[in-house]
Amino acid sequence: MKHSDQQGRTLRILTYNVHRWLGTDRQISPGRIAEVIASCDPDIVALQEVRVGRVRAGEVDQAATVAATLGMDLHFQPTIRILGEQYGIAVLTRHSSRIVRAERLPTQSTRPSFEKRSALWVSVEVEGHAVQVVNAHLSLRSGERRAQAAALVGSDWIGHPDCADPAVLLGDFNAPPYSRSYRLIANRLHDAQLSNASGEPQPTFHTRAPVLRLDHVFVTKSVEVVNAGPVRNPLTKVASDHFPLLAELRVRKRSKAAAEGQAHASELL
């Protein structure tokens, strides 16, 4: 947490597809990803394509090592299990946190899928207030992706009574702004890059030739976007095939009456 004032608490949140720690130079380097994340100084990090486990006997668990290096707690949801290893999505945070929901998203396939697209909802305590964070990595198939986007804004995730404002939905959606999947979410939540203080929203993929804006940070109404955009420098250009997307947010303070009203509403459900 960077500072707190009468306007609200400032939060730095990062989403990053780390491509299994594999850089564009074909080198696997969790340490390099940790360096990228540390340079952004985030409070909360949402990762996609995270590799967990030991490739060979005696090797360290790479995701756990990255979290330990950053001094953050690690929450992980697997999407692939193969030969003793797991791949999936993760949320890292410096703050007290707990997993609320970690489940598969809808699929249109009738056959067992190699990658089980999932979402991970973590409640993060920031100065005594809960911020709901939902990390997701959506399908490459358009129809399936639309079903997953609809689910994310539905009653199990962002629309759930416990996922109350303030909330942040972020990740690799494989959905550019002209897609139907993107619009399903943007019609309910605010796209942080549209409040980019430095100009037009910027692409996040591919780092060799960035032309697509696939990674997004969406926020609920009480969350003010101070700035948001991809982090581009020589290190991020080689560390993964996606640029990390960093958003600086200000979570407006709620009145005591509003907080009590929400608590009462939850008790009635």
C-alpha positions as CSV (number, residue, x, y, z in Angstrom):
1,M,0.0,0.0,0.0
2,K,1.5,3.3,-1.1
3,H,-0.5,5.9,0.7
4,S,-3.9,6.7,2.2
5,D,-5.7,10.0,2.1
6,Q,-9.2,11.4,2.3
7,Q,-9.9,10.4,-1.3
8,G,-9.2,6.7,-0.7
9,R,-6.5,4.1,-0.6
10,T,-4.1,3.8,-3.5
11,L,-3.4,0.3,-4.8
12,R,-1.0,-0.9,-7.5
13,I,-2.3,-4.0,-9.3
14,L,-0.6,-5.9,-12.0
15,T,-1.8,-8.6,-14.5
16,Y,0.9,-10.6,-16.3
17,N,0.9,-13.6,-18.6
18,V,4.3,-15.1,-17.8
19,H,4.3,-17.7,-20.6
20,R,5.5,-20.5,-18.3
21,W,8.5,-18.3,-17.3
22,L,9.7,-18.7,-21.0
23,G,11.0,-15.5,-22.6
24,T,11.2,-14.6,-26.2
25,D,14.9,-15.5,-26.1
26,R,13.7,-19.1,-25.4
27,Q,15.2,-19.0,-21.9
28,I,13.2,-20.2,-18.9
29,S,13.8,-17.6,-16.1
30,P,11.4,-17.3,-13.1
31,G,14.0,-14.9,-11.6
32,R,13.6,-12.5,-14.6
33,I,9.8,-12.5,-14.1
34,A,10.3,-11.8,-10.4
35,E,12.6,-8.9,-11.4
36,V,9.9,-7.5,-13.7
37,I,7.2,-7.7,-11.1
38,A,9.5,-6.2,-8.4
39,S,10.2,-3.2,-10.7
40,C,6.5,-2.5,-10.9
41,D,6.2,-2.4,-7.1
42,P,2.6,-3.8,-7.0
43,D,0.4,-4.6,-4.0
44,I,-1.4,-7.4,-5.9
45,V,-0.4,-9.5,-8.9
46,A,-2.5,-11.7,-11.1
47,L,-0.5,-14.2,-13.2
48,Q,-1.5,-16.5,-16.0
49,E,0.4,-19.4,-17.6
50,V,2.2,-20.1,-14.3
51,R,4.2,-23.2,-14.0
52,V,4.3,-24.9,-10.6
53,G,6.2,-27.9,-9.5
54,R,9.6,-29.5,-10.1
55,V,10.8,-30.4,-13.5
56,R,13.6,-32.5,-12.2
57,A,14.6,-34.0,-8.9
58,G,16.2,-31.4,-6.7
59,E,14.8,-28.4,-8.5
60,V,12.8,-25.8,-6.7
61,D,9.1,-25.0,-7.1
62,Q,9.4,-22.0,-9.4
63,A,6.2,-20.2,-8.5
64,A,6.8,-20.5,-4.8
65,T,10.3,-19.2,-5.3
66,V,9.0,-16.1,-7.2
67,A,6.5,-15.4,-4.5
68,A,9.1,-15.8,-1.8
69,T,11.5,-13.5,-3.7
70,L,8.8,-10.8,-3.8
71,G,7.8,-11.3,-0.2
72,M,4.2,-12.1,-1.3
73,D,1.7,-14.8,-0.5
74,L,0.8,-17.1,-3.4
75,H,-2.7,-18.4,-4.3
76,F,-2.7,-20.9,-7.2
77,Q,-5.4,-22.5,-9.3
78,P,-4.2,-25.3,-11.7
79,T,-5.6,-25.5,-15.3
80,I,-3.2,-28.2,-16.5
81,R,-1.7,-31.2,-14.7
82,I,1.0,-33.2,-16.6
83,L,3.8,-35.4,-15.4
84,G,4.0,-34.1,-11.9
85,E,3.8,-30.5,-12.9
86,Q,0.9,-28.0,-12.9
87,Y,0.2,-24.9,-14.9
88,G,-2.4,-22.4,-14.1
89,I,-3.3,-18.9,-12.7
90,A,-2.2,-17.3,-9.5
91,V,-2.7,-14.3,-7.3
92,L,0.2,-12.9,-5.3
93,T,-0.3,-10.2,-2.6
94,R,1.5,-8.5,0.2
95,H,-1.7,-8.1,2.2
96,S,-3.8,-10.5,4.2
97,S,-5.9,-12.5,1.8
98,R,-8.0,-15.6,1.3
99,I,-9.3,-17.6,-1.6
100,V,-13.1,-17.2,-2.0
101,R,-13.6,-19.3,-5.1
102,A,-11.3,-21.2,-7.5
103,E,-13.3,-23.1,-10.2
104,R,-13.4,-24.0,-13.8
105,L,-15.2,-21.7,-16.3
106,P,-17.7,-23.0,-18.8
107,T,-16.6,-25.1,-21.7
108,Q,-18.3,-26.0,-25.0
109,S,-16.3,-29.1,-25.5
110,T,-17.9,-32.5,-24.9
111,R,-14.5,-34.2,-24.6
112,P,-12.0,-33.9,-21.8
113,S,-10.0,-30.7,-22.4
114,F,-6.2,-30.4,-22.1
115,E,-6.5,-27.0,-20.4
116,K,-9.3,-26.4,-18.0
117,R,-9.9,-22.7,-18.2
118,S,-10.6,-21.3,-14.7
119,A,-10.9,-18.2,-12.5
120,L,-9.5,-17.4,-9.1
121,W,-11.3,-15.1,-6.7
122,V,-9.2,-13.8,-3.8
123,S,-10.4,-11.4,-1.1
124,V,-7.6,-9.0,-0.1
125,E,-7.7,-7.0,3.1
126,V,-6.4,-3.5,2.5
127,E,-6.3,-1.2,5.6
128,G,-9.3,-3.1,7.1
129,H,-11.3,-3.1,3.9
130,A,-11.9,-6.0,1.6
131,V,-11.0,-5.7,-2.1
132,Q,-12.3,-8.5,-4.3
133,V,-9.9,-9.6,-7.0
134,V,-10.8,-12.1,-9.7
135,N,-8.1,-13.4,-12.0
136,A,-9.0,-15.2,-15.2
137,H,-7.5,-16.6,-18.4
138,L,-10.1,-17.2,-21.1
139,S,-10.3,-19.6,-24.0
140,L,-8.8,-19.1,-27.5
141,R,-12.1,-20.2,-29.0
142,S,-14.6,-17.4,-29.5
143,G,-17.8,-19.1,-28.6
144,E,-16.3,-20.7,-25.5
145,R,-14.7,-17.4,-24.6
146,R,-18.1,-15.6,-24.7
147,A,-19.6,-18.1,-22.4
148,Q,-16.7,-17.7,-20.0
149,A,-17.0,-13.9,-20.1
150,A,-20.7,-14.1,-19.4
151,A,-20.0,-16.4,-16.4
152,L,-17.5,-14.0,-15.0
153,V,-20.0,-11.1,-14.8
154,G,-22.7,-13.5,-13.7
155,S,-23.9,-14.6,-10.2
156,D,-21.0,-16.9,-9.4
157,W,-18.3,-14.3,-9.8
158,I,-18.6,-10.5,-10.2
159,G,-22.3,-10.6,-9.8
160,H,-22.2,-12.6,-6.6
161,P,-23.3,-10.7,-3.4
162,D,-20.0,-11.4,-1.7
163,C,-18.1,-9.9,-4.7
164,A,-19.2,-6.5,-3.7
165,D,-17.8,-3.2,-4.8
166,P,-14.8,-2.6,-4.7
167,A,-13.8,-5.4,-7.0
168,V,-11.3,-5.9,-9.8
169,L,-11.6,-8.4,-12.6
170,L,-8.3,-8.8,-14.5
171,G,-6.2,-11.3,-16.6
172,D,-5.6,-12.5,-20.1
173,F,-9.0,-12.5,-21.7
174,N,-7.7,-13.3,-25.3
175,A,-10.3,-10.7,-26.2
176,P,-9.5,-7.5,-28.0
177,P,-11.9,-4.5,-27.5
178,Y,-13.8,-5.1,-30.7
179,S,-14.8,-8.7,-29.6
180,R,-18.1,-9.7,-28.2
181,S,-16.4,-11.3,-25.1
182,Y,-14.8,-8.0,-24.3
183,R,-18.1,-6.1,-24.6
184,L,-19.9,-8.5,-22.3
185,I,-17.5,-7.5,-19.5
186,A,-17.0,-3.8,-20.5
187,N,-20.8,-3.3,-20.4
188,R,-20.7,-4.1,-16.7
189,L,-17.3,-2.9,-15.5
190,H,-14.9,-0.1,-16.4
191,D,-11.9,-0.8,-18.5
192,A,-9.0,0.7,-16.6
193,Q,-7.0,1.5,-19.8
194,L,-9.7,3.8,-21.0
195,S,-8.7,6.1,-18.1
196,N,-5.0,6.0,-19.1
197,A,-3.5,9.3,-18.2
198,S,-0.8,8.9,-20.8
199,G,-3.1,8.6,-23.8
200,E,-4.8,5.9,-25.8
201,P,-5.0,2.3,-24.6
202,Q,-1.9,0.3,-25.6
203,P,-1.6,-3.3,-26.9
204,T,-0.2,-5.9,-24.5
205,F,0.6,-8.7,-27.0
206,H,3.0,-9.7,-28.7
207,T,6.1,-8.2,-27.0
208,R,8.0,-8.5,-30.3
209,A,5.4,-6.6,-32.2
210,P,2.6,-5.4,-29.9
211,V,-0.7,-5.2,-31.9
212,L,-3.4,-6.8,-29.7
213,R,-4.9,-5.6,-26.4
214,L,-5.7,-9.0,-24.9
215,D,-4.9,-8.3,-21.2
216,H,-7.3,-6.1,-19.2
217,V,-8.0,-4.7,-15.8
218,F,-11.7,-4.0,-15.2
219,V,-13.0,-2.2,-12.1
220,T,-16.3,-1.6,-10.3
221,K,-17.7,1.9,-9.8
222,S,-16.1,2.9,-6.5
223,V,-12.6,2.2,-7.9
224,E,-11.0,5.3,-9.5
225,V,-8.3,4.6,-12.1
226,V,-5.3,6.9,-11.5
227,N,-3.3,5.4,-14.4
228,A,-3.1,2.1,-16.4
229,G,-1.0,0.8,-19.2
230,P,1.5,-1.9,-20.2
231,V,5.0,-1.7,-18.8
232,R,7.4,-1.6,-21.7
233,N,11.2,-1.7,-21.3
234,P,14.0,-3.9,-22.5
235,L,13.4,-6.4,-19.7
236,T,9.7,-6.8,-20.2
237,K,10.2,-7.1,-24.0
238,V,12.2,-10.3,-23.5
239,A,10.8,-11.8,-20.3
240,S,7.5,-13.1,-21.8
241,D,5.4,-12.8,-24.9
242,H,2.9,-10.5,-23.1
243,F,3.7,-7.1,-21.6
244,P,2.6,-6.8,-17.9
245,L,-0.3,-4.4,-17.5
246,L,-0.1,-2.2,-14.4
247,A,-3.0,-0.2,-13.0
248,E,-2.7,2.3,-10.2
249,L,-6.1,2.5,-8.5
250,R,-7.7,4.5,-5.8
251,V,-10.4,2.8,-3.8
252,R,-12.8,5.4,-2.5
253,K,-13.7,5.2,1.1
254,R,-17.2,4.1,1.8
255,S,-19.3,5.7,4.5
256,K,-20.0,3.7,7.6
257,A,-23.7,3.6,6.8
258,A,-23.1,2.2,3.3
259,A,-20.8,-0.5,4.8
260,E,-23.4,-1.5,7.4
261,G,-26.1,-1.6,4.8
262,Q,-24.1,-4.0,2.6
263,A,-23.4,-6.2,5.7
264,H,-27.1,-6.3,6.5
265,A,-28.1,-7.2,2.9
266,S,-25.6,-10.1,3.0
267,E,-27.2,-11.4,6.2
268,L,-30.6,-11.5,4.5
269,L,-29.3,-13.7,1.6
